[in-house]
């Protein structure tokens, strides 16, 4: 039993590509996978699943998300039930108990199943890949910590304002706690003491939470902007940071970026929002977001580099500045912004060190090892 049937479908698709790409003029030894958000998470899952070894030669994870990343098949973790228990409860609420439950589930129209998923907020937090000991032997972050990921050239990054469109719909401590109803009620209705207790459960240390509140001023009082800054790092930044550091430290070619281009209109307040880089990678646009006069130059730069990485496994293109491999000892990365924007150095990341400590704590918590002593 796995539950990872969506991931198995992706692996089956890659197997088909490997077997058939030569018929379309492609090279089965130079397949590059890439995705954004849930797609970025899928890339990390594929990089850490033994079943996908040898199916691709390079990988790009754009803003890989944190959807259920600590979810286990048969044990609860943090605020998440085991996937088995959550699945049984969801099935029983939908079609009743056994006998005949499986047949009744298979007979449900997709629209009915989708509506039930949307209505059941608690169950919806469990519809993600799970650590099952086989398809996903451990969490992707733990796999990168142990160096068991696929050793391929790797490009990854995230955006400056990842949570600007998301924070309003999430629990302040992250999606593994609470539900959307808590977030939709608004920060003013939340109990800071109760939220702090959630942070302490998540980080395993009162001292680390004290440090976290210093790193994100206003978080202790649940100020919306502070929640947004924290969730951007919690959901995306630290996973890019951890995966890139571990991959590079293991000696594998790693390239890291930070996307900062903001909408051209002064009426836009979403900044370099989650998924904003996609339009530049694919040379497309969103009618609601105006394109800057020099935006096409950024589009050309990013498109050239993604194409070059797929073709050569290096994101360098003629006429473009060299993009050096990421070095954890000297952590610089490529910044993508419009040419007319003011130049900037590496982004301020005050909480990433603490969030990396959280990853280590959860690695131990979810691997049946006693976590290190906390303060």
N, C-alpha and C positions, 0 to 999 in steps of 0.2 A: 504494500500500500504506500502511496506517495502523496497524492493530492497535487503534485506538480505537473498537471497534464498540459497546461499552457506552455510551460517551459519545455516539456517533451515535444510539443508541436513545433516549437522553434528549432529544437535540435533536429527533428525530422526534416524540416525545411532546409536546414543547412546541409544535411546529408544529401538531399535531392540536388541542391546547388553544386555540391562537390562532385556528384556523379554526372551532372549534365552540363556544367558551365562551359566545358570545352566545345560543346556543340554550338554554342553561341559566340565563340571566339574568345572566351575567357580562360583564365589560368586557375585550375583548382588548387594550386599551391600558393596563390596570392589573393585569397578571399579576405576582404576587410568587412567587419561588422561595425555598425554604429547606430546609436539611438540616443534619444533625449528624454529626460524625466523618467517615466516608467520604462521607456526604451533604454535609457542609460542604466537603469537598474537591471534590465534584462541582459545588457552587455556584461555587467559585473557577475550576474548569475551564470552566464555562459562561460565566463573566464574562470569560474571556480567550481563548475560542475565537471566531474570526471567523464561524463557521457559526451561532452562536447569537445574533448581534446582532439586536436588534429583536424578540426573542421574549419578553422579560420587561421589566418596568418598575421592579422593585426586587428586592433580594436579601438574604437572611439566611444567614450562615455560622456555625453553632454549633460551636465546637471543631473547626475544619477540620483534618483529619489530615494526616500527612506521608507517606502510603503511596506509595513509589516516586516522590516528587515530582521527583527529578532523573533519572528513567529516560528514556533516549533510544532511539529506534527502531533506529539504526544505529551507535551508538558507545558504548563503555563509559564509565561515570562513577563515580568513587569505587570502592566495592566491588560495583557492579552491572554485569553484562554488558549488551551491547546487547539490546534486546528481541528482535531477530531471531535472534541467536545463542542466547539462552535458549530461545526458542520452538522452534528447530530441534532443540536438544539434548533438550528435553522430548518432542517428537513422536517423535524417533528412539528414545528409551528406552521409549516407550509402545507404538509399533506398528512400529518398525523403519524403515529408510531408504526413500527412493524406489526404484523407481516405485510408484505406488498409495498413497502415504502419506496423501494428503488423503482419499481414499475410505475408507481404513481408520479414520482419525480420526472421520469423520462417522458411521461405523457403531457407534462405541463407545457403550455405555449411559451415561447421565449419571452414575450411581452409580460406575461404574468410573473415569470421568474425575475425579470429585471425590475418590475415594480416592487416585488417583495424585497429584493435586495436594497432598493433605495429607501424603502420604508423601515427596514430593520437596521438602524444605525450601528448597533453593536455588532451584528453579524457582518456588516459591510467591512469592518476593520480586519476581517480574517480572509478575505478573498484575494490572497496574494501567495506567491511562492513560499514554501515552508522548509525549514530544516528537517529533513526526513532521514538523514543518515546514509542516503544512497544517491539520489539525483543531486541533492544539495547536502553534502556531509556535514557542513557547518555554515554559519553565516558568512557572507562574502567578506565582511570586515575581518572576521577571525581567520579566514583563509588567506587574506593578504598579510595578516600579522604573522602567520606561520610559513609564508612563502609557498603555498600550495596552489596558487593561481597559475593559469596558463602563461608561460614566459614569452609573450609576443610583444612587439612594439605597441605602445599604448599612448593614446592622447586623451586628455580629460580636462575639464574645466567647469566653471560655473559663472553665474552672472552677479552683478553688483547688488541687485535688488530682488533677489529670488522670491522673497516672501511678500512682496508688496500686494500681490493679488490673492494670496493664500492665507495670510495670518488671521484674517477675520473669520475664517471658517474652521479653525483648528483650536485644539486645546493649547494653552500657552506653553506647556511643557513638551508638546509634541503629540503627534497623532496616536502614539501608543498609549496615551492616557486620555481618559474622558471621551468625549464625542463632540460632534458638531453642535449639538444643542447647547453644550456648555459655552462654546465659542460664540455662537450666535446670540447668546444672552448678553454678551458684551463684557468688557473688562470691568466696568463699574459694578457689576453684580457679582463678581467673583470674590472669594475669600482669599486674600493674599497668604494667610497662614496655611490654609489647606493646599494652595498651589505650591507653596514652599515645601510642604511635606512631600508632595509629588516629586519635586526636583531632588529632594534628598533620597527618595527611593531610587530615582533614575541614576544619580551620581554616586550613591553609596557612601556619602561623606558630607557632614555638615560643613566642614572646612571648605571643601570644593564648592559647595553652594554659596558660601560667603564670598569666595573668590569670584564666582560666576556673577553675582550681583554687582560686584565692583567692575567686572569686565563689561557688563551691559548695564550702564546707568539707567535707572528707571524700571528695570525688570522687577525689582522687589515690590514696586508699587503697581505693577502690571500696566505700565504706560504702553499704549498701542505701538508707538514707534520702537520702543525697546523690545517688545514681543516680536515685532517684525524683524529686527536685527538678529535677535537670538534664533528665531526659527529659520532664517536664511542659512545660518551656519549649521544649525542642528540638522536640518533636512537635507542640505546639499553640500555646504562648504567643507564640513569635516570629513565627509566620505570621499570627496575629491582629494582633500589634503592627505588623508590616511592612505588611500589606495595609491596615490602617486608617490608618496614618500616610501612606502614599503616596496612598491614595484621597482622604483629607481634604486633603492638601497640593495635590492637583490641583483642588481646589475643588468636589468632589462631596459631597453630604450623607452624613455618616458618623456612626454611633452605635455606641459600644463599651460592653461590660458585663463584669463579673467576677462569677461565681456562687460563693457561699461557704456555702450552707446545708449543714449536715452532718446525718447521721442522728440521730434523737432518742435512741436507745439508747446508753448509755455503753459497751456491749459492741462497738459498731461502731468500727472503727479506719480505715475507708477514707476518711473525710473527705468533702469535696465532690468525689466521684469522677467519672471520665469518664462522661458521659451522664446524670448525676444531674438536670440541669436539665430533661430531656425530660419527666419526670413532672409537673413544674409547668407546662410549656408546654401539655401536652395534658390536664391535670387527670386524671391516672391515678396508679397506685401500683404498687409492687413488694412482694409479700408478705414477702420476706425483709428489707425495710427498713421499720421502723416509721415511721409518719407523726407528726410533732410536733403538739401540740395547736393551735399557731398556724400550721401549715404551709399551711392552706387560704388564709390571707391572702397568703402569697407566691405561691401558685398563681393567685389572682385577679389580683394585680398583674402577673405575667408574662403571663398569658393576655390581659389587657386591652391590654398594650403590643404584643404580637405581632399581635393583631387590628387595633389602631390603625395599626400600621406597614403592614400589608397593605392597609388601606383608604385611608390618607392619606399614606403614606410618611414619617410622623413617629410615633415610639413614645410619643406623649403621649395620655393618656386623661383625661376629666373626673375631678377629684378626686385625681389623682395628681401628685406633684411633677414639674416640667418636667425632661425629659431633654435637656440641651443637646447640640448636635453636637460631635463629637470635634475637638479642636484640638491638633495635634502640638506647638505652642508652649506649650500649657498643658494637658498630657495628663491630664485627669480623665475618669472614666467612671462609668457607673451600677453600683452594687453591689447585687446581689440576695442577700438573706439573710432569715431569719425575723425578724419584728419583735422577738422576745424576745432575739435575739442581740445581743451587745455591738457597738456601731457601730465601723466600721473605715475607715481611709483607703485610698488606693490600695495594692495589694499590693506587697510587696518583690519587685523584679524585678532582682536584681543582675547577672544574666547576659545580659539581653536586648540590651544594647548590643553585647556580644561576638558574640552569635548573629546580630545584624543584619550585623555585619562578615563573618560566615561566609556569609550570603546573598550579599553583594556579591562575595566571593571566588568562590563557586560560580557566580554569574551570569557572571563573566568566564571561568571555567574551562569552562563549558558553551556559550559563545557563540563559541568559536574565537578568543577574544582572550587575549593573554598576561596572566595575573593580575598585579596590582601587586606590586612587590617586597615580600617578607616578611622578617621578622627571624628 
